[in-house]
Amino acid sequence: MKNIKAIIFDAYGTLFDVNSAAEKCKNKIGDKWEPFANFWRITQLEYTWLRSLMGRHKNFWQITEDSLDKSMKVFKIESSLKSELLNLYKVLSPFKEVQETLKILKEKNYKLAILSNGTPSLINELVKSNNLENFFDDIFSIESVGIYKPSSQVYDLPIKKYNIKKNEVAFLSSNTWDVSGGGNYGFEAIWVNRNSNIFDKLDYKPKIEIKDLSGLLNEF
C-alpha cells in the first residue's frame, strides 16, 4: 500500500447499509423484512448488469424502483409501503465505523472518493444526510459513462481525473464482483467482508480482506 495515492470507496453495502431501509420498516413488513431486503438488493444488481449487457440504460434510482416493484410482489408486501421504502433508501444509514475511519484517513492526507452506481444526486444526498461531505474529494457516478460496474469505463473515471496509475488506487468494496472488477482492472482492490462470505472465482483474489472499514487503518 506504499504507492497508494487515492482511496476509492464503493457506496452501497460498503459505506452505507443497503438493508437499513427495509429494517426501518420491519414492524410493518414483519419477519420477512431481511429476505425481502436481500432479494431487493440482488434484483437491483441483476438489473444493472442486464441493462449494461442489453445497452438499455436506466439510472440507478429508476432501477431501484423497478427492482422494488418486483420484490414487493414476490414477498406480497402492501403497495402502500413503496413510497416510504423509497424515501428511506435515499437516507440509508452508514455502517458504524465509517465516519471515524474516514476522519483518520483524511488526516493522513489521502485523496478520498466514492465510485458508485448511484446517481450524483442520490450519493450526494446520502453523504450529506450522514454528515460525511467534508471527507470526500470527489464523488464519481457511472452516469457520466452510462454503463454500470464492473465495466472498465467506470473504473477509468478516477484514473482520468487524478492522472494516476491504476495500482496507485486502493479500491474498497463489500461486493465480491466489484472487488473482482476493480482488481482485474488494475486497482489494489480490498474486500470488505462484513458477513463472512465466500469470495467469487473471477480471476482475481484480493491481497487484503477486512471485516469492516476500521481494518483499513492497519494497512495505511
N, C-alpha and C positions, 0 to 999 in steps of 0.2 A: 504493500500500500504506500510505499515511499514516494512513488511518482504521481500519486493522485492529486489532481488539481480541482476537480469538481465532484461533488457527491450528489447524485441524482436519485430521487425517490419516486417510485410509483405511488399513487394516491390511494386507490380503493383496495382495502384489505391490508395495506402496508402502513399508511398513516392513519386511515380512517376505517372504522369498523362498519363493514357493509351490512352487517346483521342488526345494527343498532336501531334502524327504522322499524323493522318488524318487532324487535324486542320491546320497544316503547309502546307497542300496541298489543302486547301479549295477553293482556287481560281481556281484550276484545276478540283476539284470534284464537286463544286457548292453547292447549298443549302442542298443537301442530305448528306453532309460530316458527320454531327453529328449522324443521324440514322445509317449511314454506319459504323461509328466508334463503336457505341454501339453494332451493330449486329456482327461485327468482334470480339469484346471482349466476347460477350455471346457465340458465336460459339467456340471460343478458349477455354473457360472454360468447355463447354459441352464436347469437345473432350478430355480434361484431365480426366474428370470423367468417360466417356465411356471407354477410353483406360485403366484406372485403373481397372474398373469392368471386362473388357474383358481379362485383362492380356496381352495387346498388346501395350507395352510401346514404345512411341516415345519421344524424348526430346522436351523441350518447344519451341525451335526455329523451329523445324520441324512442330509442331502443330500450331505455329503462322503462318507459311507459308501456311499450309493446310487450316486453317480457313480463311486466307486472300483470297485464291483462290476461295473458296465458296462465300465469301462476295462480292467480285468483280463481280462475275457472277450474284448474286442476285440483286445488285444495278447497273448492267450494266456499270461498270467503265472500262475504257480502260486498257488493259493489260500492256501497256507501263508504267503505273504508279506503277507497282508491285515492281520493284527494289527500286524506290525512297521511297515508303512506308515502305518497309522492312528496308532500311538503316536508316530511321528516327526512326523506332521502337527501334533501337539499342541505340539511344541517346534521349530517352524520357525526357521531362522536369520535374524537381521536382516541387512539389507544393511550393508556395512562402514562406511558413513559415518553411519549412523543415530544412534548414541549421541552422537558428538561434536557433530553438528548440533543435536540436542535439548538438549544441555548448554548450548550457546551461546544458543539461543533462550530457554531457561529463565532464563538470567542476564539477559536483556533484559526479563524480566517479562511476556512474553506469556502469555496463558492457552492452554494446550496440551491437546488432547484427541484421542481416537480416535473415529471414527464408522464402525462396521463391520457387515457382515452376520453376523459371528461371534456366538456366544452369549457372554454375560458371562463365564462360566467359561472358555471357550476363550481369549478375548482376555486375560483376567487371567492365565491360565497362561502364555501367550506372553510377556506383558510381564514377569512375574516371572522366568521361566526365562532371560530375556536381560538381567536387571538393569536394566530400564527403568522400574520402577514409580515412581521418585521424580520423573520428568519430567512425568507427565500429571496434570492436574487432574480429568479425567473420562474415563470410557470409556462411550460411547453404543453400544448394541446395537439392532438392528432388532427384537429380540424384544419390546421394550416397545410396539411398534405392530403386530407380527405381519405385516409385509409387507416385501419386500426393496427395496433400491435398484434403480432410481432413483426410487422413489416419493417424492413431496414430503413425505409423512408422516415419512419417515426424516430428511430434511434439516431438518425442523421442530425436531427434538429439541434441538440446541444453542441454537437461537434462543429457544425457550421457557425453557430452563434459565438462560441468561445474560441474557435480556431485552435483546438487542441487535438491530441491524438486519442484514438479510441481507448487505449489502455491507460489513459490519464483520467478516465471516468470510473468512479465506483458507482455501480447501479444497484439499488436495493429494491427487491420486490418480495412479497409473500406468495406470489403466484408462480408456480414452477415453470409454466410455459413462458412467462415473461422473463424469468431468470435465464432460461434456455435461449430465448430470443436475444436478449441483451448480451449474453455470454458468447453465443455464436457470432454475433455482430462484431465483438471485439472488446466490449466493456469488461472490467473486472466486476463481474456480477456476484452479488451476495444474496443468499437466500434467507429471508426472514421466516423461519419455520415455526409459526406460532402454535400449530396444532399437532406437532409431531407426525407430519405426513411423510409419505414416501416420494422421493424425487422421480420425475419422469425420465425416460430414456430417449432423449432428443439430441444426442451428440454433444452434450455439454454437462459437465459436473462442476458445480461451484467449489472454489477452494475454501470458501468461508460460509459457514452456516451458523446462524444465531437464532435464539429463541424469541427475542424482541429487539427493538432498536437500541436498547441500552447496551447490548452486546457489542455494538459497533464501536463503543468508546474504548474497548480493549484493542482495537485494530488501528486506531488513529491517535 
